[in-house]
Amino acid sequence: MTTIRRSTFAAASIAAFATLGAAQANAAPGCGHASWYALGSKTASGERMNPSLMTAAHRTLPFGTKVVVTNKRNGKSVVVRINDRGPFIRGRVIDVSKAAAKNIGMISSGTAQVCYQIVDAGNQKVPGKGLKAIEG
């Protein structure tokens, strides 16, 4: 009986870690296609979208996370704060505000190949980083 309980617990633990690992992998830094947007509507975090701020939309990163986004074509980088959800177009990994897009030279093209890396996880714990407060 004890062996069955341990086996069940072990299987449940493996399943939980596999699910957690998949969720972290979706939020992991990486590279892909980006676009920019400049709507005046409310973001998923509840604040109004301001195209002149350095903000971005990501599917899974917690709101308040700061990410450095680098345009692979020209090497220009900008730090953005995640305040919205998206992108909702297949193949895209992040949507940046118009101001952020201007800083990394992707206004005229509308999209660019970028890499992004978490630089401040806000109040969320990220593997390999401690808890940090977000300003602004």
Residue frames as a rotation matrix with the C-alpha (Angstrom) as fourth column:
MET 1
0.565 0.825 0.000 0.00
0.825 -0.565 0.000 0.00
0.000 0.000 -1.000 0.00
THR 2
0.451 -0.491 -0.745 2.82
0.134 -0.788 0.601 2.41
-0.882 -0.371 -0.289 0.87
THR 3
-0.602 -0.711 0.363 4.53
0.426 0.099 0.899 1.61
-0.676 0.696 0.243 -2.45
ILE 4
-0.098 0.661 0.744 1.38
0.980 -0.064 0.186 2.51
0.171 0.747 -0.642 -4.39
ARG 5
0.809 0.404 -0.427 1.01
0.509 -0.845 0.164 5.83
-0.294 -0.350 -0.889 -2.55
ARG 6
0.038 -0.883 -0.468 4.66
0.075 -0.464 0.883 6.71
-0.996 -0.069 0.049 -3.18
SER 7
-0.639 -0.245 0.729 4.31
0.689 0.240 0.684 5.82
-0.343 0.939 0.016 -6.85
THR 8
0.345 0.853 0.392 1.17
0.922 -0.386 0.027 7.92
0.174 0.352 -0.920 -7.15
PHE 9
0.730 -0.140 -0.668 2.86
0.242 -0.862 0.445 10.84
-0.639 -0.486 -0.596 -5.38
ALA 10
-0.355 -0.935 0.001 5.94
0.250 -0.094 0.964 10.51
-0.901 0.342 0.267 -7.60
ALA 11
-0.418 0.269 0.868 3.81
0.909 0.124 0.399 10.48
-0.001 0.955 -0.296 -10.75
ALA 12
0.688 0.725 -0.024 1.84
0.725 -0.686 0.069 13.51
0.033 -0.065 -0.997 -9.57
SER 13
0.421 -0.629 -0.653 5.07
0.153 -0.661 0.735 15.36
-0.894 -0.410 -0.182 -8.72
ILE 14
-0.609 -0.658 0.443 6.56
0.514 0.097 0.852 14.65
-0.604 0.746 0.279 -12.14
ALA 15
-0.019 0.703 0.711 3.38
0.973 -0.150 0.175 15.86
0.230 0.695 -0.681 -13.85
ALA 16
0.818 0.334 -0.468 3.36
0.486 -0.837 0.252 19.05
-0.307 -0.433 -0.847 -11.77
PHE 17
0.022 -0.897 -0.441 7.00
0.095 -0.437 0.894 19.82
-0.995 -0.062 0.076 -12.54
ALA 18
-0.577 -0.179 0.797 6.46
0.766 0.218 0.604 19.09
-0.282 0.959 0.012 -16.24
THR 19
0.429 0.818 0.384 3.55
0.875 -0.482 0.050 21.53
0.226 0.314 -0.922 -16.32
LEU 20
0.744 -0.222 -0.630 5.50
0.213 -0.815 0.539 24.18
-0.633 -0.535 -0.559 -14.40
GLY 21
-0.325 -0.940 0.108 8.50
0.348 -0.013 0.937 23.70
-0.879 0.342 0.332 -16.69
ALA 22
-0.296 0.299 0.907 6.32
0.952 0.013 0.306 24.19
0.080 0.954 -0.288 -19.77
ALA 23
0.784 0.618 -0.063 4.83
0.621 -0.774 0.122 27.39
0.027 -0.135 -0.990 -18.33
GLN 24
0.434 -0.705 -0.560 8.28
0.065 -0.596 0.800 28.78
-0.898 -0.384 -0.213 -17.56
ALA 25
-0.479 -0.622 0.620 9.51
0.648 0.226 0.727 27.82
-0.592 0.750 0.295 -21.02
ASN 26
0.243 0.656 0.715 6.68
0.945 -0.327 -0.021 29.87
0.220 0.680 -0.699 -22.58
ALA 27
0.983 0.144 -0.112 7.78
0.174 -0.929 0.328 32.91
-0.057 -0.342 -0.938 -20.57
ALA 28
0.281 -0.959 -0.043 11.48
0.668 0.164 0.726 32.30
-0.689 -0.233 0.686 -21.12
PRO 29
0.221 -0.315 -0.923 13.54
-0.485 -0.856 0.176 34.94
-0.846 0.409 -0.342 -22.90
GLY 30
0.021 -0.209 0.978 14.14
0.645 0.750 0.146 34.27
-0.763 0.628 0.151 -26.54
CYS 31
-0.798 -0.309 -0.517 14.09
-0.218 -0.651 0.727 35.49
-0.561 0.693 0.453 -30.10
GLY 32
-0.271 0.719 0.640 11.38
0.857 0.483 -0.180 35.87
-0.439 0.499 -0.747 -32.71
HIS 33
-0.490 0.206 0.847 9.27
0.613 -0.609 0.503 38.26
0.619 0.766 0.172 -34.69
ALA 34
-0.479 0.322 -0.817 8.04
0.647 -0.500 -0.576 41.50
-0.594 -0.804 0.031 -33.09
SER 35
-0.137 0.458 0.878 5.62
0.744 -0.538 0.396 44.20
0.654 0.708 -0.267 -34.14
TRP 36
-0.956 -0.131 -0.263 4.62
0.276 -0.711 -0.647 47.57
-0.102 -0.691 0.716 -32.73
TYR 37
-0.079 0.977 0.197 1.28
0.863 -0.032 0.505 49.11
0.500 0.210 -0.840 -31.87
ALA 38
-0.975 -0.220 0.038 -0.08
0.186 -0.893 -0.410 52.51
0.124 -0.392 0.911 -30.82
LEU 39
-0.129 0.992 -0.005 -3.70
0.608 0.083 0.790 52.09
0.783 0.099 -0.614 -29.75
GLY 40
-0.583 -0.016 0.812 -5.38
-0.458 -0.820 -0.344 54.42
0.671 -0.572 0.471 -27.28
SER 41
0.459 0.846 -0.270 -7.38
-0.286 0.429 0.857 51.70
0.841 -0.316 0.438 -25.57
LYS 42
0.502 -0.240 0.831 -6.87
-0.845 0.066 0.530 50.14
-0.182 -0.969 -0.170 -22.14
THR 43
-0.385 -0.708 -0.592 -4.24
-0.698 0.643 -0.314 47.46
0.603 0.293 -0.742 -21.79
ALA 44
0.198 0.427 -0.882 -4.79
0.167 0.872 0.460 44.09
0.966 -0.238 0.101 -20.14
SER 45
-0.606 -0.488 -0.629 -3.16
0.697 0.056 -0.715 45.48
0.383 -0.871 0.306 -16.98
GLY 46
0.277 0.843 -0.461 -5.87
0.945 -0.326 -0.027 48.17
-0.173 -0.428 -0.887 -16.79
GLU 47
-0.183 -0.379 -0.907 -3.77
0.215 -0.916 0.339 51.18
-0.959 -0.133 0.249 -17.72
ARG 48
0.849 0.460 -0.259 -4.36
-0.098 -0.346 -0.933 53.22
-0.519 0.818 -0.249 -20.86
MET 49
0.326 -0.734 0.596 -1.99
0.907 0.420 0.021 52.40
-0.266 0.534 0.802 -23.73
ASN 50
0.751 -0.209 -0.627 0.38
-0.202 -0.976 0.084 55.32
-0.629 0.064 -0.775 -24.23
PRO 51
0.889 -0.363 0.281 2.40
0.430 0.448 -0.784 55.00
0.159 0.817 0.554 -27.47
SER 52
0.509 -0.727 0.460 5.06
-0.396 -0.673 -0.625 57.37
0.764 0.136 -0.631 -26.13
LEU 53
0.463 -0.341 0.818 5.97
-0.821 0.184 0.541 55.10
-0.335 -0.922 -0.195 -23.19
MET 54
-0.459 -0.696 -0.552 8.43
-0.791 0.603 -0.103 52.21
0.404 0.390 -0.827 -23.30
THR 55
-0.073 0.545 0.835 5.92
-0.703 0.566 -0.431 49.38
-0.708 -0.619 0.342 -22.88
ALA 56
-0.710 -0.169 -0.683 5.16
-0.639 0.563 0.524 46.06
0.296 0.809 -0.508 -24.51
ALA 57
0.461 0.846 0.269 2.71
-0.879 0.477 0.008 43.18
-0.122 -0.240 0.963 -24.73
HIS 58
-0.716 -0.613 -0.335 3.73
-0.623 0.777 -0.090 39.59
0.315 0.144 -0.938 -24.03
ARG 59
0.018 0.802 -0.597 1.55
-0.303 0.574 0.761 36.49
0.953 0.167 0.253 -23.76
THR 60
0.537 0.223 -0.814 2.83
0.468 0.723 0.507 35.16
0.702 -0.653 0.284 -20.43
LEU 61
-0.588 -0.801 -0.110 5.33
0.543 -0.290 -0.788 37.44
0.600 -0.523 0.606 -18.69
PRO 62
0.039 0.619 -0.784 3.89
0.979 -0.179 -0.093 39.07
-0.198 -0.764 -0.614 -15.55
PHE 63
0.699 0.248 0.671 2.82
0.393 -0.917 -0.071 42.71
0.598 0.313 -0.738 -15.76
GLY 64
0.916 -0.388 0.105 5.61
-0.351 -0.643 0.681 44.98
-0.197 -0.660 -0.725 -14.56
THR 65
0.444 -0.795 0.413 8.40
0.612 0.606 0.509 42.76
-0.655 0.027 0.756 -15.88
LYS 66
0.565 -0.358 -0.743 11.10
-0.601 -0.796 -0.073 44.81
-0.565 0.488 -0.665 -17.57
VAL 67
0.543 -0.288 0.788 12.60
0.574 0.813 -0.098 43.32
-0.613 0.506 0.607 -20.70
VAL 68
-0.184 -0.618 -0.764 15.41
-0.457 -0.635 0.623 44.45
-0.870 0.464 -0.165 -22.96
VAL 69
0.691 0.449 0.567 14.41
0.352 0.477 -0.806 44.05
-0.632 0.756 0.171 -26.61
THR 70
-0.259 -0.872 -0.416 17.16
-0.238 -0.360 0.902 44.05
-0.936 0.333 -0.115 -29.26
ASN 71
0.793 0.428 -0.433 16.60
-0.483 0.009 -0.876 44.44
-0.371 0.904 0.213 -33.00
LYS 72
0.431 -0.644 0.631 18.71
0.391 0.764 0.513 41.68
-0.813 0.025 0.581 -34.57
ARG 73
0.671 -0.128 0.730 19.18
0.720 -0.121 -0.683 43.63
0.175 0.984 0.011 -37.84
ASN 74
0.430 -0.474 0.768 20.81
0.014 -0.848 -0.531 46.74
0.903 0.238 -0.358 -36.35
GLY 75
-0.341 -0.623 -0.704 21.72
0.666 0.368 -0.649 45.77
0.663 -0.690 0.289 -32.76
LYS 76
-0.595 0.176 0.784 19.69
-0.444 -0.886 -0.138 48.61
0.670 -0.430 0.605 -31.20
SER 77
-0.522 0.359 -0.774 18.10
0.695 0.705 -0.142 47.84
0.495 -0.612 -0.618 -27.82
VAL 78
-0.361 0.479 0.800 15.42
-0.557 -0.799 0.227 49.31
0.748 -0.364 0.556 -25.58
VAL 79
-0.966 0.138 -0.220 14.08
0.259 0.573 -0.778 48.40
0.018 -0.808 -0.589 -22.13
VAL 80
-0.384 0.912 0.147 10.28
-0.445 -0.322 0.835 48.01
0.809 0.255 0.530 -22.03
ARG 81
-0.809 0.257 0.529 7.81
-0.465 0.270 -0.843 47.24
-0.360 -0.928 -0.099 -19.27
ILE 82
-0.819 0.556 -0.145 5.22
0.336 0.668 0.664 44.53
0.466 0.495 -0.733 -19.87
ASN 83
-0.803 0.593 -0.052 1.73
-0.312 -0.495 -0.811 46.01
-0.507 -0.635 0.583 -19.38
ASP 84
0.140 0.865 -0.481 -0.40
-0.950 -0.019 -0.310 44.19
-0.278 0.501 0.820 -21.93
ARG 85
0.001 -0.056 0.998 -1.15
0.019 0.998 0.056 40.75
-1.000 0.019 0.002 -23.39
GLY 86
0.942 0.185 -0.278 -0.36
-0.281 -0.010 -0.960 39.74
-0.180 0.983 0.042 -26.93
PRO 87
-0.624 0.298 -0.723 0.74
-0.753 -0.476 0.454 39.52
-0.209 0.828 0.521 -29.63
PHE 88
0.091 0.777 0.623 -2.20
-0.305 0.617 -0.725 37.67
-0.948 -0.124 0.293 -31.10
ILE 89
0.674 0.016 -0.738 -0.62
-0.737 0.082 -0.671 37.00
0.050 0.996 0.067 -34.49
ARG 90
0.927 -0.292 0.234 1.00
0.247 0.947 0.205 33.62
-0.281 -0.132 0.950 -35.04
GLY 91
0.418 -0.865 0.276 4.79
0.795 0.202 -0.571 33.70
0.438 0.459 0.773 -35.07
ARG 92
0.119 -0.355 0.927 5.17
-0.196 -0.924 -0.328 36.93
0.973 -0.143 -0.180 -33.09
VAL 93
-0.167 -0.308 -0.937 6.75
0.777 0.543 -0.317 36.88
0.606 -0.781 0.149 -29.63
ILE 94
-0.326 0.031 -0.945 6.30
0.744 -0.607 -0.277 40.49
-0.583 -0.794 0.175 -28.42
ASP 95
0.362 0.422 0.831 4.51
0.751 -0.661 0.008 43.71
0.553 0.621 -0.556 -29.39
VAL 96
-0.506 -0.583 -0.635 6.26
0.831 -0.527 -0.178 46.95
-0.231 -0.618 0.751 -28.44
SER 97
0.456 0.634 -0.624 4.93
0.461 -0.769 -0.444 50.49
-0.761 -0.085 -0.643 -28.18
LYS 98
0.870 -0.078 0.487 5.53
0.423 -0.390 -0.818 52.97
0.253 0.918 -0.306 -31.00
ALA 99
0.748 -0.618 0.241 8.19
-0.662 -0.721 0.206 54.79
0.046 -0.314 -0.948 -28.95
ALA 100
0.278 -0.643 0.714 10.07
-0.280 0.657 0.700 51.55
-0.919 -0.395 0.003 -28.29
ALA 101
0.581 0.005 0.814 9.82
0.683 0.540 -0.491 50.60
-0.442 0.842 0.310 -31.96
LYS 102
0.943 -0.243 0.227 11.25
-0.067 -0.806 -0.588 53.99
0.326 0.539 -0.777 -32.95
ASN 103
0.543 -0.765 0.347 14.21
-0.748 -0.253 0.614 53.50
-0.382 -0.593 -0.709 -30.58
ILE 104
-0.058 -0.588 0.807 15.14
-0.050 0.809 0.586 50.17
-0.997 -0.006 -0.076 -32.14
GLY 105
-0.607 -0.307 -0.733 14.51
-0.625 -0.386 0.679 51.25
-0.491 0.870 0.043 -35.73
MET 106
-0.874 0.305 0.378 11.44
0.431 0.846 0.313 49.24
-0.224 0.437 -0.871 -36.70
ILE 107
-0.255 0.812 -0.525 8.81
-0.150 -0.570 -0.808 51.92
-0.955 -0.127 0.267 -37.34
SER 108
-0.201 0.186 -0.962 8.95
-0.933 -0.335 0.131 51.87
-0.297 0.924 0.241 -41.12
SER 109
-0.812 -0.148 -0.565 9.10
-0.379 0.869 0.318 48.09
0.444 0.472 -0.762 -41.44
GLY 110
0.184 0.953 0.241 6.37
-0.814 0.011 0.581 47.53
0.551 -0.303 0.777 -38.85
THR 111
0.993 0.051 0.102 7.98
-0.099 0.830 0.548 44.29
-0.057 -0.555 0.830 -37.70
ALA 112
0.184 -0.978 -0.096 11.48
-0.859 -0.113 -0.500 43.05
0.478 0.174 -0.861 -36.92
GLN 113
0.472 -0.213 -0.855 13.38
0.369 0.929 -0.028 40.01
0.801 -0.302 0.517 -35.77
VAL 114
0.245 -0.328 0.913 14.27
-0.757 -0.653 -0.031 40.63
0.606 -0.683 -0.408 -32.12
CYS 115
-0.252 -0.237 -0.938 15.70
0.530 0.777 -0.339 38.94
0.810 -0.583 -0.070 -29.09
TYR 116
0.325 0.386 0.864 14.42
-0.519 -0.691 0.504 39.77
0.791 -0.612 -0.024 -25.62
GLN 117
-0.386 -0.529 -0.755 15.78
0.488 0.578 -0.654 39.15
0.783 -0.621 0.035 -22.13
ILE 118
0.750 0.633 -0.190 14.27
0.457 -0.289 0.841 39.79
0.477 -0.718 -0.506 -18.70
VAL 119
-0.322 -0.868 0.378 16.20
0.213 -0.456 -0.864 42.50
0.923 -0.197 0.331 -16.87
ASP 120
-0.888 0.128 0.441 13.83
-0.458 -0.311 -0.832 43.03
0.030 -0.942 0.335 -13.94
ALA 121
-0.723 0.594 -0.354 11.15
0.413 0.782 0.468 40.57
0.554 0.192 -0.810 -12.95
GLY 122
-0.119 0.711 0.693 9.20
-0.493 -0.648 0.580 43.04
0.862 -0.273 0.428 -10.85
ASN 123
-0.089 0.176 0.980 7.51
-0.985 0.128 -0.113 41.32
-0.146 -0.976 0.162 -7.93
GLN 124
0.901 0.403 -0.159 7.57
-0.430 0.880 -0.202 37.93
0.059 0.251 0.966 -9.66
LYS 125
0.166 -0.855 0.491 10.24
-0.444 0.380 0.811 35.32
-0.881 -0.353 -0.317 -9.04
VAL 126
0.789 -0.056 -0.612 12.10
-0.581 0.257 -0.772 34.21
0.200 0.965 0.170 -12.16
PRO 127
0.863 -0.504 -0.034 14.53
0.494 0.829 0.263 31.28
-0.104 -0.244 0.964 -12.16
GLY 128
0.008 -0.981 0.191 17.99
0.950 -0.053 -0.309 32.56
0.313 0.184 0.932 -11.36
LYS 129
-0.506 -0.147 0.850 16.80
0.052 -0.989 -0.140 35.93
0.861 -0.026 0.508 -10.07
GLY 130
-0.787 0.239 -0.568 15.62
0.595 0.057 -0.801 37.23
-0.160 -0.969 -0.187 -6.71
LEU 131
0.339 0.938 0.068 12.62
0.941 -0.337 -0.043 39.42
-0.018 0.079 -0.997 -6.00
LYS 132
-0.822 -0.568 -0.038 12.99
0.564 -0.821 0.087 43.03
-0.081 0.050 0.995 -7.06
ALA 133
0.058 0.834 -0.549 10.71
0.481 -0.505 -0.717 46.03
-0.875 -0.223 -0.431 -6.82
ILE 134
-0.198 -0.003 0.980 9.58
0.954 -0.231 0.192 47.87
0.226 0.973 0.048 -9.95
GLU 135
-0.500 0.056 -0.864 9.68
0.307 -0.922 -0.237 51.64
-0.810 -0.384 0.444 -10.06
GLY 136
-0.710 0.217 -0.670 7.26
-0.583 -0.714 0.387 53.57
-0.394 0.666 0.633 -12.18
